[in-house]
Amino acid sequence: MPRGSSCISLAILSVALLAPAADAIASVPHTVTGTAPKALSTYHTIRSALHPARQLRTSAPESVQSRGGLRGGASVGSLWARYEDLLDEEPLKTRIWSGFFIGVLGDIICQFATRSGDAFVIDVKRCLIFALWGAFGFTPLAFKWYGGMESALSQDIKFRFLLKTALDQTVFSTGITTLTFMCITVVEGLLAPLEWKMNALPRITSQSVLPLTTLVDHGWTKVTRNLWETLLENWKVWPAVQLLNFSVVPVKFQVLFVNLVAIWWNFVLSMFQHK
């Protein structure tokens, strides 16, 4: 792709990502923001420029759309618009798939960063365990948690995003970290005989599977040994992330935002899980 076309694609993706945040800021009552009607009119003009995704999709000729979208930079906006639609049509399923692919990416980065020597072979089993936990464990729980807080906490609460962050960083962080260590330890133990590297077909080794009660005990031991240290690491970054998430990011994108930041967090969890 020519350099200019790449820049255009990047710019379109950037404004598509910024548009929801702009919508959120604009939804703040005028008495709080102090904006005048003229400023609001200016905002709507900017908003139309910052939201090319739906414009590109709806204004493009039907023949172009039927061929699989628009070319070049416009295709980025078209894909983002389709993703927004899927969040509305299949909210949980779309977030699960997003969590899975982001989990795969995060663990591959972690494996590469912690490799020994120059050789790098992806441990497919480990990667899938983390990705499946991110998809079917963390993502549905986070989806319900964020949605529950949104409906349970009154819109009239002053500094509502601060209360959300406090609840998230005490109740949810402690619970989800405990559950992560427990579940991953048990699943890794149950799959202990399976060996699957990227450069070879999966095979079953002679390693035995421990009883489930023993694996649960191992998981609890890992929790008691690593939970506090993990939470301390968590509080170095996640409170600031969640303040931004709950104050600016629209509810429908909050799980996606957290999943993207979790590329780094999965690295931290993996380090504690396998140390």
Secondary structure, DSSP 4 states (H G I P E B T S, - for coil): --HHHHHHHHHHHHHHHHHHHHHHHHTS-HHHH---HHHHHHHHHHHHHH-HHHHHHHHS-HHHHHTTS-STHHHHHHHHHHHHHHHHHSHHHHHHHHHHHHHHHHHHHHHHHT--SS----BHHHHHHHHHHIIIIIHHHHHHHHHHHHHHS-TTSTTHHHHHHHHIIIIIHHHHHHHHHHHHHHHHHHTTTEE-BTTS--EE-SPPPPPHHHHHHHHHHHHHHHHHHHHHHHTTTHHHHHHHHHHTS-HHHHHHHHHHHHHHHHHHHHHHHT-
